[in-house]
Amino acid sequence: SVPFLVRLFPSVLTKFVYLNFLSFPFFVDFRRPELLVNNTISLYLTTEPGVTVGIWHTVPGSRGAEAKGKDQRWFEEALSDAHPVIIYLHGNGGTR
């Protein structure tokens, strides 16, 4: 019966493969990463028309004192300085 249900409802299979309906840990507001991780801000990038990707920008601990209390503009400027940027892709399930 499972192949029959998958054939009828392919979106159900997609949900169980990617698990994008789960947010773990539970009851955490991922739009406010500064409550979870030091020196972090939530940004949204438009990669193409109609597609927006949410990212967290975390500056290294060595710049933590400098980042404290700064606004989004400071974090965006920190992305364009001479320091390297490490991109971490968390996989197909969960949240950032």
Phi and psi restraints in degrees (range 20) as a CNS / XPLOR table:
assign (resid 1 and name C) (resid 2 and name N)
       (resid 2 and name CA) (resid 2 and name C) 1.0 -63.2 20.0 2
assign (resid 2 and name N) (resid 2 and name CA)
       (resid 2 and name C) (resid 3 and name N) 1.0 -47.7 20.0 2
assign (resid 2 and name C) (resid 3 and name N)
       (resid 3 and name CA) (resid 3 and name C) 1.0 -60.2 20.0 2
assign (resid 3 and name N) (resid 3 and name CA)
       (resid 3 and name C) (resid 4 and name N) 1.0 -35.4 20.0 2
assign (resid 3 and name C) (resid 4 and name N)
       (resid 4 and name CA) (resid 4 and name C) 1.0 -64.7 20.0 2
assign (resid 4 and name N) (resid 4 and name CA)
       (resid 4 and name C) (resid 5 and name N) 1.0 -44.4 20.0 2
assign (resid 4 and name C) (resid 5 and name N)
       (resid 5 and name CA) (resid 5 and name C) 1.0 -65.5 20.0 2
assign (resid 5 and name N) (resid 5 and name CA)
       (resid 5 and name C) (resid 6 and name N) 1.0 -38.4 20.0 2
assign (resid 5 and name C) (resid 6 and name N)
       (resid 6 and name CA) (resid 6 and name C) 1.0 -64.9 20.0 2
assign (resid 6 and name N) (resid 6 and name CA)
       (resid 6 and name C) (resid 7 and name N) 1.0 -39.6 20.0 2
assign (resid 6 and name C) (resid 7 and name N)
       (resid 7 and name CA) (resid 7 and name C) 1.0 -64.6 20.0 2
assign (resid 7 and name N) (resid 7 and name CA)
       (resid 7 and name C) (resid 8 and name N) 1.0 -38.2 20.0 2
assign (resid 7 and name C) (resid 8 and name N)
       (resid 8 and name CA) (resid 8 and name C) 1.0 -76.1 20.0 2
assign (resid 8 and name N) (resid 8 and name CA)
       (resid 8 and name C) (resid 9 and name N) 1.0 -36.7 20.0 2
assign (resid 8 and name C) (resid 9 and name N)
       (resid 9 and name CA) (resid 9 and name C) 1.0 -128.9 20.0 2
assign (resid 9 and name N) (resid 9 and name CA)
       (resid 9 and name C) (resid 10 and name N) 1.0 75.6 20.0 2
assign (resid 9 and name C) (resid 10 and name N)
       (resid 10 and name CA) (resid 10 and name C) 1.0 -64.3 20.0 2
assign (resid 10 and name N) (resid 10 and name CA)
       (resid 10 and name C) (resid 11 and name N) 1.0 -25.1 20.0 2
assign (resid 10 and name C) (resid 11 and name N)
       (resid 11 and name CA) (resid 11 and name C) 1.0 -67.1 20.0 2
assign (resid 11 and name N) (resid 11 and name CA)
       (resid 11 and name C) (resid 12 and name N) 1.0 -27.5 20.0 2
assign (resid 11 and name C) (resid 12 and name N)
       (resid 12 and name CA) (resid 12 and name C) 1.0 -65.1 20.0 2
assign (resid 12 and name N) (resid 12 and name CA)
       (resid 12 and name C) (resid 13 and name N) 1.0 -42.8 20.0 2
assign (resid 12 and name C) (resid 13 and name N)
       (resid 13 and name CA) (resid 13 and name C) 1.0 -61.0 20.0 2
assign (resid 13 and name N) (resid 13 and name CA)
       (resid 13 and name C) (resid 14 and name N) 1.0 -43.6 20.0 2
assign (resid 13 and name C) (resid 14 and name N)
       (resid 14 and name CA) (resid 14 and name C) 1.0 -58.8 20.0 2
assign (resid 14 and name N) (resid 14 and name CA)
       (resid 14 and name C) (resid 15 and name N) 1.0 -43.1 20.0 2
assign (resid 14 and name C) (resid 15 and name N)
       (resid 15 and name CA) (resid 15 and name C) 1.0 -61.9 20.0 2
assign (resid 15 and name N) (resid 15 and name CA)
       (resid 15 and name C) (resid 16 and name N) 1.0 -39.5 20.0 2
assign (resid 15 and name C) (resid 16 and name N)
       (resid 16 and name CA) (resid 16 and name C) 1.0 -78.8 20.0 2
assign (resid 16 and name N) (resid 16 and name CA)
       (resid 16 and name C) (resid 17 and name N) 1.0 -24.1 20.0 2
assign (resid 16 and name C) (resid 17 and name N)
       (resid 17 and name CA) (resid 17 and name C) 1.0 -76.7 20.0 2
assign (resid 17 and name N) (resid 17 and name CA)
       (resid 17 and name C) (resid 18 and name N) 1.0 -46.5 20.0 2
assign (resid 17 and name C) (resid 18 and name N)
       (resid 18 and name CA) (resid 18 and name C) 1.0 -92.0 20.0 2
assign (resid 18 and name N) (resid 18 and name CA)
       (resid 18 and name C) (resid 19 and name N) 1.0 -19.8 20.0 2
assign (resid 18 and name C) (resid 19 and name N)
       (resid 19 and name CA) (resid 19 and name C) 1.0 51.5 20.0 2
assign (resid 19 and name N) (resid 19 and name CA)
       (resid 19 and name C) (resid 20 and name N) 1.0 35.9 20.0 2
assign (resid 19 and name C) (resid 20 and name N)
       (resid 20 and name CA) (resid 20 and name C) 1.0 -75.7 20.0 2
assign (resid 20 and name N) (resid 20 and name CA)
       (resid 20 and name C) (resid 21 and name N) 1.0 -1.7 20.0 2
assign (resid 20 and name C) (resid 21 and name N)
       (resid 21 and name CA) (resid 21 and name C) 1.0 -90.5 20.0 2
assign (resid 21 and name N) (resid 21 and name CA)
       (resid 21 and name C) (resid 22 and name N) 1.0 -7.1 20.0 2
assign (resid 21 and name C) (resid 22 and name N)
       (resid 22 and name CA) (resid 22 and name C) 1.0 -95.5 20.0 2
assign (resid 22 and name N) (resid 22 and name CA)
       (resid 22 and name C) (resid 23 and name N) 1.0 141.7 20.0 2
assign (resid 22 and name C) (resid 23 and name N)
       (resid 23 and name CA) (resid 23 and name C) 1.0 -124.3 20.0 2
assign (resid 23 and name N) (resid 23 and name CA)
       (resid 23 and name C) (resid 24 and name N) 1.0 108.5 20.0 2
assign (resid 23 and name C) (resid 24 and name N)
       (resid 24 and name CA) (resid 24 and name C) 1.0 -119.9 20.0 2
assign (resid 24 and name N) (resid 24 and name CA)
       (resid 24 and name C) (resid 25 and name N) 1.0 134.5 20.0 2
assign (resid 24 and name C) (resid 25 and name N)
       (resid 25 and name CA) (resid 25 and name C) 1.0 -68.6 20.0 2
assign (resid 25 and name N) (resid 25 and name CA)
       (resid 25 and name C) (resid 26 and name N) 1.0 153.1 20.0 2
assign (resid 25 and name C) (resid 26 and name N)
       (resid 26 and name CA) (resid 26 and name C) 1.0 -72.1 20.0 2
assign (resid 26 and name N) (resid 26 and name CA)
       (resid 26 and name C) (resid 27 and name N) 1.0 152.5 20.0 2
assign (resid 26 and name C) (resid 27 and name N)
       (resid 27 and name CA) (resid 27 and name C) 1.0 61.5 20.0 2
assign (resid 27 and name N) (resid 27 and name CA)
       (resid 27 and name C) (resid 28 and name N) 1.0 36.1 20.0 2
assign (resid 27 and name C) (resid 28 and name N)
       (resid 28 and name CA) (resid 28 and name C) 1.0 -120.8 20.0 2
assign (resid 28 and name N) (resid 28 and name CA)
       (resid 28 and name C) (resid 29 and name N) 1.0 135.4 20.0 2
assign (resid 28 and name C) (resid 29 and name N)
       (resid 29 and name CA) (resid 29 and name C) 1.0 -88.4 20.0 2
assign (resid 29 and name N) (resid 29 and name CA)
       (resid 29 and name C) (resid 30 and name N) 1.0 100.9 20.0 2
assign (resid 29 and name C) (resid 30 and name N)
       (resid 30 and name CA) (resid 30 and name C) 1.0 -74.5 20.0 2
assign (resid 30 and name N) (resid 30 and name CA)
       (resid 30 and name C) (resid 31 and name N) 1.0 -7.5 20.0 2
assign (resid 30 and name C) (resid 31 and name N)
       (resid 31 and name CA) (resid 31 and name C) 1.0 -77.7 20.0 2
assign (resid 31 and name N) (resid 31 and name CA)
       (resid 31 and name C) (resid 32 and name N) 1.0 -11.6 20.0 2
assign (resid 31 and name C) (resid 32 and name N)
       (resid 32 and name CA) (resid 32 and name C) 1.0 -120.9 20.0 2
assign (resid 32 and name N) (resid 32 and name CA)
       (resid 32 and name C) (resid 33 and name N) 1.0 71.3 20.0 2
assign (resid 32 and name C) (resid 33 and name N)
       (resid 33 and name CA) (resid 33 and name C) 1.0 -67.1 20.0 2
assign (resid 33 and name N) (resid 33 and name CA)
       (resid 33 and name C) (resid 34 and name N) 1.0 -21.0 20.0 2
assign (resid 33 and name C) (resid 34 and name N)
       (resid 34 and name CA) (resid 34 and name C) 1.0 -62.6 20.0 2
assign (resid 34 and name N) (resid 34 and name CA)
       (resid 34 and name C) (resid 35 and name N) 1.0 -18.2 20.0 2
assign (resid 34 and name C) (resid 35 and name N)
       (resid 35 and name CA) (resid 35 and name C) 1.0 -79.9 20.0 2
assign (resid 35 and name N) (resid 35 and name CA)
       (resid 35 and name C) (resid 36 and name N) 1.0 -17.7 20.0 2
assign (resid 35 and name C) (resid 36 and name N)
       (resid 36 and name CA) (resid 36 and name C) 1.0 -107.0 20.0 2
assign (resid 36 and name N) (resid 36 and name CA)
       (resid 36 and name C) (resid 37 and name N) 1.0 -41.8 20.0 2
assign (resid 36 and name C) (resid 37 and name N)
       (resid 37 and name CA) (resid 37 and name C) 1.0 -129.3 20.0 2
assign (resid 37 and name N) (resid 37 and name CA)
       (resid 37 and name C) (resid 38 and name N) 1.0 131.6 20.0 2
assign (resid 37 and name C) (resid 38 and name N)
       (resid 38 and name CA) (resid 38 and name C) 1.0 -65.5 20.0 2
assign (resid 38 and name N) (resid 38 and name CA)
       (resid 38 and name C) (resid 39 and name N) 1.0 148.8 20.0 2
assign (resid 38 and name C) (resid 39 and name N)
       (resid 39 and name CA) (resid 39 and name C) 1.0 59.3 20.0 2
assign (resid 39 and name N) (resid 39 and name CA)
       (resid 39 and name C) (resid 40 and name N) 1.0 38.8 20.0 2
assign (resid 39 and name C) (resid 40 and name N)
       (resid 40 and name CA) (resid 40 and name C) 1.0 -128.3 20.0 2
assign (resid 40 and name N) (resid 40 and name CA)
       (resid 40 and name C) (resid 41 and name N) 1.0 144.4 20.0 2
assign (resid 40 and name C) (resid 41 and name N)
       (resid 41 and name CA) (resid 41 and name C) 1.0 -138.1 20.0 2
assign (resid 41 and name N) (resid 41 and name CA)
       (resid 41 and name C) (resid 42 and name N) 1.0 150.6 20.0 2
assign (resid 41 and name C) (resid 42 and name N)
       (resid 42 and name CA) (resid 42 and name C) 1.0 -94.5 20.0 2
assign (resid 42 and name N) (resid 42 and name CA)
       (resid 42 and name C) (resid 43 and name N) 1.0 128.3 20.0 2
assign (resid 42 and name C) (resid 43 and name N)
       (resid 43 and name CA) (resid 43 and name C) 1.0 -126.5 20.0 2
assign (resid 43 and name N) (resid 43 and name CA)
       (resid 43 and name C) (resid 44 and name N) 1.0 159.2 20.0 2
assign (resid 43 and name C) (resid 44 and name N)
       (resid 44 and name CA) (resid 44 and name C) 1.0 -128.2 20.0 2
assign (resid 44 and name N) (resid 44 and name CA)
       (resid 44 and name C) (resid 45 and name N) 1.0 127.4 20.0 2
assign (resid 44 and name C) (resid 45 and name N)
       (resid 45 and name CA) (resid 45 and name C) 1.0 -112.1 20.0 2
assign (resid 45 and name N) (resid 45 and name CA)
       (resid 45 and name C) (resid 46 and name N) 1.0 136.0 20.0 2
assign (resid 45 and name C) (resid 46 and name N)
       (resid 46 and name CA) (resid 46 and name C) 1.0 -93.8 20.0 2
assign (resid 46 and name N) (resid 46 and name CA)
       (resid 46 and name C) (resid 47 and name N) 1.0 110.5 20.0 2
assign (resid 46 and name C) (resid 47 and name N)
       (resid 47 and name CA) (resid 47 and name C) 1.0 -84.2 20.0 2
assign (resid 47 and name N) (resid 47 and name CA)
       (resid 47 and name C) (resid 48 and name N) 1.0 -32.7 20.0 2
assign (resid 47 and name C) (resid 48 and name N)
       (resid 48 and name CA) (resid 48 and name C) 1.0 -158.5 20.0 2
assign (resid 48 and name N) (resid 48 and name CA)
       (resid 48 and name C) (resid 49 and name N) 1.0 166.0 20.0 2
assign (resid 48 and name C) (resid 49 and name N)
       (resid 49 and name CA) (resid 49 and name C) 1.0 -55.6 20.0 2
assign (resid 49 and name N) (resid 49 and name CA)
       (resid 49 and name C) (resid 50 and name N) 1.0 125.1 20.0 2
assign (resid 49 and name C) (resid 50 and name N)
       (resid 50 and name CA) (resid 50 and name C) 1.0 86.7 20.0 2
assign (resid 50 and name N) (resid 50 and name CA)
       (resid 50 and name C) (resid 51 and name N) 1.0 -1.9 20.0 2
assign (resid 50 and name C) (resid 51 and name N)
       (resid 51 and name CA) (resid 51 and name C) 1.0 -121.8 20.0 2
assign (resid 51 and name N) (resid 51 and name CA)
       (resid 51 and name C) (resid 52 and name N) 1.0 117.0 20.0 2
assign (resid 51 and name C) (resid 52 and name N)
       (resid 52 and name CA) (resid 52 and name C) 1.0 -118.8 20.0 2
assign (resid 52 and name N) (resid 52 and name CA)
       (resid 52 and name C) (resid 53 and name N) 1.0 132.2 20.0 2
assign (resid 52 and name C) (resid 53 and name N)
       (resid 53 and name CA) (resid 53 and name C) 1.0 -113.5 20.0 2
assign (resid 53 and name N) (resid 53 and name CA)
       (resid 53 and name C) (resid 54 and name N) 1.0 128.0 20.0 2
assign (resid 53 and name C) (resid 54 and name N)
       (resid 54 and name CA) (resid 54 and name C) 1.0 -87.6 20.0 2
assign (resid 54 and name N) (resid 54 and name CA)
       (resid 54 and name C) (resid 55 and name N) 1.0 135.1 20.0 2
assign (resid 54 and name C) (resid 55 and name N)
       (resid 55 and name CA) (resid 55 and name C) 1.0 -133.6 20.0 2
assign (resid 55 and name N) (resid 55 and name CA)
       (resid 55 and name C) (resid 56 and name N) 1.0 158.4 20.0 2
assign (resid 55 and name C) (resid 56 and name N)
       (resid 56 and name CA) (resid 56 and name C) 1.0 -110.2 20.0 2
assign (resid 56 and name N) (resid 56 and name CA)
       (resid 56 and name C) (resid 57 and name N) 1.0 131.8 20.0 2
assign (resid 56 and name C) (resid 57 and name N)
       (resid 57 and name CA) (resid 57 and name C) 1.0 -107.1 20.0 2
assign (resid 57 and name N) (resid 57 and name CA)
       (resid 57 and name C) (resid 58 and name N) 1.0 117.3 20.0 2
assign (resid 57 and name C) (resid 58 and name N)
       (resid 58 and name CA) (resid 58 and name C) 1.0 -116.0 20.0 2
assign (resid 58 and name N) (resid 58 and name CA)
       (resid 58 and name C) (resid 59 and name N) 1.0 123.3 20.0 2
assign (resid 58 and name C) (resid 59 and name N)
       (resid 59 and name CA) (resid 59 and name C) 1.0 -88.0 20.0 2
assign (resid 59 and name N) (resid 59 and name CA)
       (resid 59 and name C) (resid 60 and name N) 1.0 153.3 20.0 2
assign (resid 59 and name C) (resid 60 and name N)
       (resid 60 and name CA) (resid 60 and name C) 1.0 -63.5 20.0 2
assign (resid 60 and name N) (resid 60 and name CA)
       (resid 60 and name C) (resid 61 and name N) 1.0 158.3 20.0 2
assign (resid 60 and name C) (resid 61 and name N)
       (resid 61 and name CA) (resid 61 and name C) 1.0 -57.7 20.0 2
assign (resid 61 and name N) (resid 61 and name CA)
       (resid 61 and name C) (resid 62 and name N) 1.0 -29.4 20.0 2
assign (resid 61 and name C) (resid 62 and name N)
       (resid 62 and name CA) (resid 62 and name C) 1.0 -65.8 20.0 2
assign (resid 62 and name N) (resid 62 and name CA)
       (resid 62 and name C) (resid 63 and name N) 1.0 -21.8 20.0 2
assign (resid 62 and name C) (resid 63 and name N)
       (resid 63 and name CA) (resid 63 and name C) 1.0 -105.9 20.0 2
assign (resid 63 and name N) (resid 63 and name CA)
       (resid 63 and name C) (resid 64 and name N) 1.0 10.7 20.0 2
assign (resid 63 and name C) (resid 64 and name N)
       (resid 64 and name CA) (resid 64 and name C) 1.0 -60.1 20.0 2
assign (resid 64 and name N) (resid 64 and name CA)
       (resid 64 and name C) (resid 65 and name N) 1.0 -44.3 20.0 2
assign (resid 64 and name C) (resid 65 and name N)
       (resid 65 and name CA) (resid 65 and name C) 1.0 -64.9 20.0 2
assign (resid 65 and name N) (resid 65 and name CA)
       (resid 65 and name C) (resid 66 and name N) 1.0 -36.8 20.0 2
assign (resid 65 and name C) (resid 66 and name N)
       (resid 66 and name CA) (resid 66 and name C) 1.0 -69.0 20.0 2
assign (resid 66 and name N) (resid 66 and name CA)
       (resid 66 and name C) (resid 67 and name N) 1.0 -33.6 20.0 2
assign (resid 66 and name C) (resid 67 and name N)
       (resid 67 and name CA) (resid 67 and name C) 1.0 -80.6 20.0 2
assign (resid 67 and name N) (resid 67 and name CA)
       (resid 67 and name C) (resid 68 and name N) 1.0 -19.1 20.0 2
assign (resid 67 and name C) (resid 68 and name N)
       (resid 68 and name CA) (resid 68 and name C) 1.0 -59.9 20.0 2
assign (resid 68 and name N) (resid 68 and name CA)
       (resid 68 and name C) (resid 69 and name N) 1.0 123.9 20.0 2
assign (resid 68 and name C) (resid 69 and name N)
       (resid 69 and name CA) (resid 69 and name C) 1.0 80.6 20.0 2
assign (resid 69 and name N) (resid 69 and name CA)
       (resid 69 and name C) (resid 70 and name N) 1.0 3.5 20.0 2
assign (resid 69 and name C) (resid 70 and name N)
       (resid 70 and name CA) (resid 70 and name C) 1.0 -81.1 20.0 2
assign (resid 70 and name N) (resid 70 and name CA)
       (resid 70 and name C) (resid 71 and name N) 1.0 157.9 20.0 2
assign (resid 70 and name C) (resid 71 and name N)
       (resid 71 and name CA) (resid 71 and name C) 1.0 -93.0 20.0 2
assign (resid 71 and name N) (resid 71 and name CA)
       (resid 71 and name C) (resid 72 and name N) 1.0 -178.4 20.0 2
assign (resid 71 and name C) (resid 72 and name N)
       (resid 72 and name CA) (resid 72 and name C) 1.0 -61.0 20.0 2
assign (resid 72 and name N) (resid 72 and name CA)
       (resid 72 and name C) (resid 73 and name N) 1.0 -35.4 20.0 2
assign (resid 72 and name C) (resid 73 and name N)
       (resid 73 and name CA) (resid 73 and name C) 1.0 -60.3 20.0 2
assign (resid 73 and name N) (resid 73 and name CA)
       (resid 73 and name C) (resid 74 and name N) 1.0 -40.7 20.0 2
assign (resid 73 and name C) (resid 74 and name N)
       (resid 74 and name CA) (resid 74 and name C) 1.0 -62.4 20.0 2
assign (resid 74 and name N) (resid 74 and name CA)
       (resid 74 and name C) (resid 75 and name N) 1.0 -43.6 20.0 2
assign (resid 74 and name C) (resid 75 and name N)
       (resid 75 and name CA) (resid 75 and name C) 1.0 -64.8 20.0 2
assign (resid 75 and name N) (resid 75 and name CA)
       (resid 75 and name C) (resid 76 and name N) 1.0 -39.0 20.0 2
assign (resid 75 and name C) (resid 76 and name N)
       (resid 76 and name CA) (resid 76 and name C) 1.0 -64.9 20.0 2
assign (resid 76 and name N) (resid 76 and name CA)
       (resid 76 and name C) (resid 77 and name N) 1.0 -39.2 20.0 2
assign (resid 76 and name C) (resid 77 and name N)
       (resid 77 and name CA) (resid 77 and name C) 1.0 -68.3 20.0 2
assign (resid 77 and name N) (resid 77 and name CA)
       (resid 77 and name C) (resid 78 and name N) 1.0 -32.8 20.0 2
assign (resid 77 and name C) (resid 78 and name N)
       (resid 78 and name CA) (resid 78 and name C) 1.0 -65.1 20.0 2
assign (resid 78 and name N) (resid 78 and name CA)
       (resid 78 and name C) (resid 79 and name N) 1.0 -26.1 20.0 2
assign (resid 78 and name C) (resid 79 and name N)
       (resid 79 and name CA) (resid 79 and name C) 1.0 -69.1 20.0 2
assign (resid 79 and name N) (resid 79 and name CA)
       (resid 79 and name C) (resid 80 and name N) 1.0 -25.9 20.0 2
assign (resid 79 and name C) (resid 80 and name N)
       (resid 80 and name CA) (resid 80 and name C) 1.0 -99.8 20.0 2
assign (resid 80 and name N) (resid 80 and name CA)
       (resid 80 and name C) (resid 81 and name N) 1.0 6.4 20.0 2
assign (resid 80 and name C) (resid 81 and name N)
       (resid 81 and name CA) (resid 81 and name C) 1.0 -82.3 20.0 2
assign (resid 81 and name N) (resid 81 and name CA)
       (resid 81 and name C) (resid 82 and name N) 1.0 -172.4 20.0 2
assign (resid 81 and name C) (resid 82 and name N)
       (resid 82 and name CA) (resid 82 and name C) 1.0 -77.6 20.0 2
assign (resid 82 and name N) (resid 82 and name CA)
       (resid 82 and name C) (resid 83 and name N) 1.0 -6.0 20.0 2
assign (resid 82 and name C) (resid 83 and name N)
       (resid 83 and name CA) (resid 83 and name C) 1.0 -73.4 20.0 2
assign (resid 83 and name N) (resid 83 and name CA)
       (resid 83 and name C) (resid 84 and name N) 1.0 146.4 20.0 2
assign (resid 83 and name C) (resid 84 and name N)
       (resid 84 and name CA) (resid 84 and name C) 1.0 -69.6 20.0 2
assign (resid 84 and name N) (resid 84 and name CA)
       (resid 84 and name C) (resid 85 and name N) 1.0 155.3 20.0 2
assign (resid 84 and name C) (resid 85 and name N)
       (resid 85 and name CA) (resid 85 and name C) 1.0 -115.5 20.0 2
assign (resid 85 and name N) (resid 85 and name CA)
       (resid 85 and name C) (resid 86 and name N) 1.0 129.9 20.0 2
assign (resid 85 and name C) (resid 86 and name N)
       (resid 86 and name CA) (resid 86 and name C) 1.0 -107.5 20.0 2
assign (resid 86 and name N) (resid 86 and name CA)
       (resid 86 and name C) (resid 87 and name N) 1.0 126.4 20.0 2
assign (resid 86 and name C) (resid 87 and name N)
       (resid 87 and name CA) (resid 87 and name C) 1.0 -104.2 20.0 2
assign (resid 87 and name N) (resid 87 and name CA)
       (resid 87 and name C) (resid 88 and name N) 1.0 123.7 20.0 2
assign (resid 87 and name C) (resid 88 and name N)
       (resid 88 and name CA) (resid 88 and name C) 1.0 -110.7 20.0 2
assign (resid 88 and name N) (resid 88 and name CA)
       (resid 88 and name C) (resid 89 and name N) 1.0 120.4 20.0 2
assign (resid 88 and name C) (resid 89 and name N)
       (resid 89 and name CA) (resid 89 and name C) 1.0 -103.9 20.0 2
assign (resid 89 and name N) (resid 89 and name CA)
       (resid 89 and name C) (resid 90 and name N) 1.0 118.1 20.0 2
assign (resid 89 and name C) (resid 90 and name N)
       (resid 90 and name CA) (resid 90 and name C) 1.0 -79.8 20.0 2
assign (resid 90 and name N) (resid 90 and name CA)
       (resid 90 and name C) (resid 91 and name N) 1.0 -7.4 20.0 2
assign (resid 90 and name C) (resid 91 and name N)
       (resid 91 and name CA) (resid 91 and name C) 1.0 109.4 20.0 2
assign (resid 91 and name N) (resid 91 and name CA)
       (resid 91 and name C) (resid 92 and name N) 1.0 -167.5 20.0 2
assign (resid 91 and name C) (resid 92 and name N)
       (resid 92 and name CA) (resid 92 and name C) 1.0 -91.9 20.0 2
assign (resid 92 and name N) (resid 92 and name CA)
       (resid 92 and name C) (resid 93 and name N) 1.0 -9.6 20.0 2
assign (resid 92 and name C) (resid 93 and name N)
       (resid 93 and name CA) (resid 93 and name C) 1.0 -122.0 20.0 2
assign (resid 93 and name N) (resid 93 and name CA)
       (resid 93 and name C) (resid 94 and name N) 1.0 164.5 20.0 2
assign (resid 93 and name C) (resid 94 and name N)
       (resid 94 and name CA) (resid 94 and name C) 1.0 82.5 20.0 2
assign (resid 94 and name N) (resid 94 and name CA)
       (resid 94 and name C) (resid 95 and name N) 1.0 -158.4 20.0 2
assign (resid 94 and name C) (resid 95 and name N)
       (resid 95 and name CA) (resid 95 and name C) 1.0 -133.2 20.0 2
assign (resid 95 and name N) (resid 95 and name CA)
       (resid 95 and name C) (resid 96 and name N) 1.0 173.7 20.0 2
